[in-house]
Amino acid sequence: MIDKDFLQTLSARAAGLFPAAEAARAKLEKELYGLLQSSLGKLNVVTKEEFVAQARLLEQARAQIAALEVQMAALEKDAKP
């Protein structure tokens, strides 16, 4: 899910680009927030926390693969006459 604070900040900045009466600006900001939330919710994205967790798991898997490759090379070397 997209960060709520990010959407609020983005919609507030976008609404700030239109110099209008405060009530109209608040309405525009609310509508932009809804539009952004709906549009970004349809994208196939993950949160930063999920990305970092998956990156850690990937790094651990790479380290394990490298260690297994070293072990395999050593075993192959020992197995050859």
Secondary structure, DSSP 8 states (H G I E B T S, - for coil): ---HHHHHHHHHHHHHTS---HHHHHHHHHHHHHHHHHHHHHS----HHHHHHHHHHHHHHHHHHHHHHHHHHHHHHHH--
